């Protein structure tokens, strides 16, 4: 399931931070590494995990590679969360009605 890979990728604090940084638009590996406290190679490994999950894509522009978020993957994860939330809303409403009938 693609959603599981997306959630697994975002479950890592470093990758979640990278996703948040990419919300502002495409960025180079050099820019993404700034302030991370880790090597470019380590950041690249995290970006590759995000790419494998469909969360990020890399595009060459001249000598640089620019990384960007893939909104389709985020939408897929969002729809999964929305479905889960809707199911819980139904269950919680049924519980509320049951409790009110008992009292």
Buried (B, 14 or more C-beta within 10 A) or exposed (E): EEBEBBBEBBEBEBBBBBBEBBEEEBBBBEEBBEEBEEEEEEBBBBBEBBBEBBBBBBEEEEEEBBBEBBEEBBEBBEEBEEEEEEEEEEEEEEEEEEEEEEE
